[in-house]
């Protein structure tokens, strides 16, 4: 249970109580605007291609903007700023890892995936393997990864809205998580991919504009001298020069050093296996547009992560460390508190307005990302499991879309329940766990399927289930779940795996099991199927 915040803390954090109507109005305006967009898009959603892939009508730039909106989540805006504010250089490593990961997605996955699949990752894997077992595995993996990622967004939503509305009780925070879940279900069931994509584009523009504004105001405070900003951050942190050097979080002992390597592997390899990113490649008409969308995304996301220097180190320089930790132990409120500080302070109208605007943008970020995640998991259940496994390919498009909408409701309910438990964890750390699961279960199978002629169904199943089970089990028995004051169950202690991120073990294991399952398999891979997939993935011939 989180320690309740005193009224004084909330006056400091959220400005004077009289500004709360402004905050609620801004939140309400955004929610209403996005619901209007969703209803408008929902009226244009006629069949499965519209619901899953937005009719493949988006340009490379539009999709790049939407990918940016999908990727720059609560972890990027709230979690990374908080991690930098508390841990300096080690916190900034999240920014570097998230950005470098796009090179893997661009060079290895984007174009072949767009050429080879139709709606989901399971389409690519099932092309040259036995349909039912592979699609079941792909659907299961997609849902698990999406739920891990959803935890982070739900935790961010609970922290953010609690800060603004002065909600101190755990029941109130859980109610906020439930509200976000209900909005997420509405976005996906009504708007499908078209509605979700437009919401993500709007959100990306708002987030970049908000980050630019805060970056500008922070730099004004230091006469645009980044060296002065970093120096003040180091001084104010209480750590001195150590704040700007490696090791404050990950260099304390051999375990934390291994944790850093594990985190780096998960961040760099995880993006290319994230289901809500992979399905975005199907929303463009050609592979060339898919490649362009990734290039646009790299540019937009790269610019944003550069601004996290000002967001995180600015919070360290201008805010009291204890104030950040009291507001939220994991530092997730550093960015909104910084907005308030550069706007004029807690008692100023400018501070209250800027806090409200930036928090509304952060809330927009959360809503857009949870919609994308829910769409990915519901699409995979409906298309891979319901249509191709349960109905053996005999379902109509209408039945398929109906199954996707009902699965959205179920996944949303699960996310609400788990998000309530994860409300006090750092959202950047939670997203890193999702990256680890994606890199362990999805990436090895995708790469082997696209580039290894001998790869078999058994290899795919061993890789997916082995990577999935190992990563999830290691997370369950890690300090993330129990044994520490910052754990999900802080009063329990059943952890035996010392690392907070399982990637160092589970990612190599996923690749190893894919190879081992193939080598020990009695079935022979069909070389003609691989040749067809290779031509299709490289040229786009036969792509939907």
N, C-alpha and C positions, 0 to 999 in steps of 0.2 A: 504494500500500500504506500502511496506517495505521501510525503509529509505535507499537511495542509499549509497553504500560503496565508500569511496574515493579511488583513485588510490594507495595511500600509504597503506591503509588497505589491498588491494589485493596484493601488493608487499610483505607485511608482511605475509599475509595468505597463499599465493600460491607460495612463493619463487620468485626469479627473473623471469622476463618475458622470458628470454632466455631458461628456463627449460620447458616452456609450450609445445614445440614439444614432449618432453619425456613423459609428462603427457598424451597428446593426443594419442601417440603411444601405451602406456600401455592400455588405455581404448579401443583403436581399436583392439589390440591383443585379449583382453578378449572377446569382442563382436564377433569377427570373429571365435574364438575357440568355443564359445558356439553355434554359428549358425551352425558350422560344425557338432557338436555333435547332434544338433536338426535335421538336415537334415538326418544324418546317422540313427537316431532313427526313424524318420518319414518313412523311407523306409521299416522298419520292422513292422510298424503299419498297420495291415491288417483289423481288425474289431473293434467292440465296446469294447470288452474285452481288446484289446491292447491300444485303445485310452483312455479309462477310468481308467484301472487298470494295464497297462503295461504288460498285459498277465499273471499277478500274478506270475512273475518269479523272483522277488527280494528276497534275503535272509534277515534274521532278522537284520544282521549287516548293509547290504546295505540300507535297509529301515530305520533303526535307524539313519544312517548318513544323509539320505534324509530328514527325519523328522527334524533333527537338522538344516539342511539347510533351511527348510521351516519355522522353528520356530525362529531361530536367525535372525531376520529381521533387517531393518533399525532402528527399535525401540530399539533393543538390542544393536547394535553397536554404533549408533549415538545418539539416544534419551536418553538411560540410562547413557552413559558417560557424556552427557551434563547435565542431571538432577543432577547427583552426583557432577559434577564440580560447579554447581550453588547453590545446596541445601544440599550437604553433605549427612548426614545420611538419610534424608527423600528421597533423590534421589535413594539411594541404596535399598530402600524398593521395588522399581520396580523389581530389580534383584531377591529378595527373593520371591516376589509374583509369578513371571513368573516361577520360579523353582518349588516351592511347588505345583503349579497347576498340575504338571505332575503326582503326586501321585493320584489325583482324576481320571485322565485319565487312569492310569494303573490299579487301583483297581476297577473302576466301568464301564469303557466304552470299552477299547481296545479289549479284547477277545470276549465279547458278541456281539459287533458290527461287528467284522470280521466274526463271525459265522452266524449272522442273516441277513446280507445284501448282496447286490451284487455290486452296484456301488456307491450309495448315501445314505444319512441319510433317505430319503424318503422311501427307500426299507424296512427299519426296521419298520418305523411307519405304513406303509400301509399293513404290513403282517397280522395284526389282526383287521384292521379298513377299512372304506370305502375308496377305492383307490383315487378317483378323488379329493375330497376336501382336504384330508390329503396331497397328493402329491403336490397340488397347494400351500398349506400353507408352506410345507417344502421347496419347490423350491423358493418361495418368500423370506422366511427367509434367506436361503443360499445366495441368491444374495445380499440382503441388508447388511448382515454381511460382505461378501466379499468386497463389495464396501467401507464400513467403513474402513476396513483393508487396502484396496488399497490406500485410501487417504493418509495414513501414509507413505507408500512406495513412492508414487509420490512426497509428500512434501520433503522427504529425498533426492530423486534424484535431485529435483530442487535446493536444498540448496548445495548439494555436487558438482555438476557439475558447478554451478555458481561460487562457491569458486575457483575451479581449473582453469576455463577458463577465469576468470576475467569478467564475465557477470554481469552487475549491473542493467540492465533494467528489468522491470517486464515482458516485451514482450519476452526477451531472456529466462527468467526463465520458462515462459509458454511453449516456444518452446522445452525446455529440457524435461519438463513433457510429451509433445506430443511425443517426440522421444522415451522415455521409454515406453510409451503406445504402440507405433508401434512395438517395439522390442518384447514386451510381447505378442502381437497378433500373431506375426510370430512364436514365440516359441511354443505356444499352438496349433495353427492351423496346423503347420507342424509336430511337434514332439509328440503331445499328452502327455500321462502320461510317456511314456518311455523317451522321450527327456527331459521333465521337471525333472524327477527323476535324470537322469545323470547330468544335469546342477546343481541341488541342491546338489548332492554329491560332485561335484568338488568345488562348492562354499563353502560348509561346511569345507572342508580341507583347502581351502585358508583362510577362516575367522579365524579358529583356529590357523593356522600358523602365520597369521598377528597379532592376539591378543597376542600370545605367545611372538613374537618378541618385540612388544611394552612393554609388561609386564616386560620382561627381561631387556630391556634398561632403563625403569623407575626404576626398583629395583637396577640396577647398580648405578644409580645416588645417591641412598640412602644406598649403601653398603648392600643391601638386608635386611635392617632394616625397617619393615613395620611401626613400631611405629614412626620412624623419618619421614617417608612419610606422615603419618596421621597428625603429629604435624606441618609439614611444610604446608600442605594443609589448616589446620585450621588457621595458622598464615597468610598465603597469601590470604585467603578468605576475611579477614577483619571482620569476625564474631567471631574469637577466638574459645573458647571451644564449643560454641553453634553449630558450624559447624559439630561437631562430635556427637551431641545429637539430640534426636527427637524434632521436633517442628519448625524447621526453615521455612518449607513450610506449614505443616499441623497442627501445634499446636498454631497458632496465636490467634484463637478464636473458639467458639463452631462450627461454620460453617465449618472451615477447618478441625476440628477434625472429624466431620461427613463425610466430603469428603474423609478423609483417610480411614475410615471404608468402605465407598462405593467403593473406589479404591481397597482395599484389597479383598472384596467379588468378584468384577469383575475379578481380576487377578487370584484368586485361583480357581474359578468355571468356568471361561470362556474357558479355553483350551479344556475341555471335550466337548464343544459345537461348536468349530471352524470347519467350513466345510472343509477347506483345510487341516486340521490335520486329521479329521475323514476319509476322502477318502484315506488317506495313508494306513490305516489298510486293505484296500481291495487289495493292490498291492503285498501281500505276500501269499504263498500257503496255510498256515494253521494258526489257532488261536495261536498255540504255537510260530510260527514265529512272529505274531503280538505282543505277549507279550514280546518276546525277543527284538523286534525292539524298544519298549518303554523303556526297561531297558537300551539298548545302548544309546538311546536318552537322558535319564536322566543323564547318566554318562558324555556324551559329552557336553550337555547343562550346567550341573552343573559345570564342569571344566571351561567353558567359563564365566559363571556368577561370579565365583570366581575371574577371571581376570578383571572383570569390576571394582573391587576395585582399581587395579593399573591404569586402564584407566581413571576412573572418578576422583579419588583422586589425581592421577598423574597430570591430567590436572589442577586441583585446585592448586596444589603445584608449578607447573612449568610455568603456564601461568597467565597472568593478567586477572582478572575477566572481566574488561571492554573490553579487547581485544576479549574475547569470545562473549560477548553480542553484540559488534559492528559488528562482523562477522555474527552472527545470534542471534536474540533476545531470542530464545528458547534454545540456547546452542547446537544445533545439529552439529556444526562444531568442538566441543571440541576435539574429537578423532583424526581427521585429523591434527588439529593444534598441538596436543600433539606429533603426529608422526614426524611432522616437527621439533619440539623443541628437541626431543631426538635424532634426526638424525644429529643435528649440528646447527640448527637455520635457519632463513629465508633466509640468504644470502649464505648458504652453498650448495654444490652439494649434500651432503649426506642428508640434510634436504629436499631438493626438491625431491630426488629419493624416500625417505621413505614416504613423503607426497603423491607422485604419486602412489606408490605401495599400501599403505593403502586405499587411496581413490578409486583405481581401485577395491580393494577387497570389499569395502563398496558398490560400484556400482554393483558388481557381486551379492552381497547380495540382493540388491533391485530387480535386474532382476529375480533372482531365485524365490524370494517370490511372486512377482507379477504374474509370470507364474503359480505358484501353486494356487494362489487365483483365477485367471481367469479360470483355468481348473476346479476348484471346482464349481464355479458358472455356467459356461457354461455346465458342465456335468449335474448339477441339472436341468437346464432349459430343456436341450435336453431329458434327461432320464425321469424326473418326469413330467414336464409340457407338452413338445411336444409329446413324445411317449405315455405316459399313460393317459394324460388328453385330449389333442387336438385330437390325432389320436386313442385314446382308445385302445392302445396296438397293433395297426395294422401296425405300421411303420417297414420297413426293417432296418437292421443294417446300411446299407449304408446311408439311409435317416436320421437315428439317428445321425450318426457321422457328416453328412453334417449340420444338425441343430445345433450341438454343435459348429462347426467351425463358423457358421454365428453368433451365439449368442456371441461367443468370440469377434467378431468385434464390436458388439453393446455395450457389457459390457466394452470393452476397451475404446470406445469413451466416455461413461459416466464417467469412471474413470479419463480420461484425463481432462474433463471439471471440475469435482469437485476437482481434485488434484491441478489444477491451483489456485482455491480459497483457498485451505488449505496450500499453500506453506510456510507460515510463522509460522505455529503452531508446537509445540514440537511433534515429531513423537512418542515418548513413550506415551504421553498423548492421541494421536489419536488412537493408538493401544489399549489402555485401554478402550476407548469407544467401539471399536469392540468387546472386551472381554465382556463388560457389555451387549451388545445386544445379543451376543451368549449365555451368561449365562441366560439371561432373556427369550429368545424365544426357543432356541434349547435344552438346558440341561434339563429343567423340563420335556419336552415331551419325550426325550430319556429315562430318568430314569423311568418315570411313565410307559412308553410302555414296558420296559424290566422287571420291577419288581412289577407292580401293576396289579393284576388280573382284577379289576373292571374298569380299565381305558377305556374310550370310545372315539369315533370319536369326539363328541362334546367337551370333555375334552381336546383332542389334539388341536382342532381348537382354543378354548378359550386360551389355554396356549401359543400357537405359536403367534397368532395374538395379544393377550393381552400383552405378554412380548415384542413383536416387536414394537407395536404402542406406548406403554408407554415409552420404553427406547428411541425410536427415537424422540418422542415429547419432552421428558424432555431434551434431548441433544439440540434440536432446540431452546428451550427457556432457555438455560443455558448460563453461561459466556463464554463457548467455542465458541459460535456462535456470540454473540453480547455483548456490554456493557463494555468491557475492552480493553486496548491497545493491549493485546495479542489475542484478539478474531478474528474469521474468518472475521467478518464484524465489524471492530473496530470503524467505524464512526456511526454505528447504535446502538440502545439501546432498545431491546424489550424482554430482559430476565426477567423472574420472578422466575425460579427455581434456588436456590442459589448455588447448588452443581455442580462441574464440571464433576462428574461422576454419572450417574443415577442408578448405581447398587443397592444402599441401598433401593430404592423404587421398581425398576422394576424387580429385581430378585425374591424377596419374592412374588411380585404380579403375576409373571409368574407361580410359584408353586401353589399359592392360586387359580388362575383362572383355572388351570388344574384340581385341586381337585373339585372346585365348579362346573365347567362345567360337570364333570363326575357325581357328586352327583345329579345335577338337570336334568340330561339327562334321556329321556324316553326310550332310547334304552338299551338293556342288552348286556353286553360284553359276547362274546362267550368263555366259559371256556376251550373248546377244543383247540381253536386257541392259547390261552395263554399257555396252556400246551405244545403245539407243539413248540411255540416260546421259551419257557423256556428250553426245552430239546435241541433245536437247538442251543440256545445261550450258553449253558453250555458245550455241547459235540461236536458241530460242525457237527452233523448229518444232511445231506441235504444241507450243505453249498456249495456255488458255488466255 
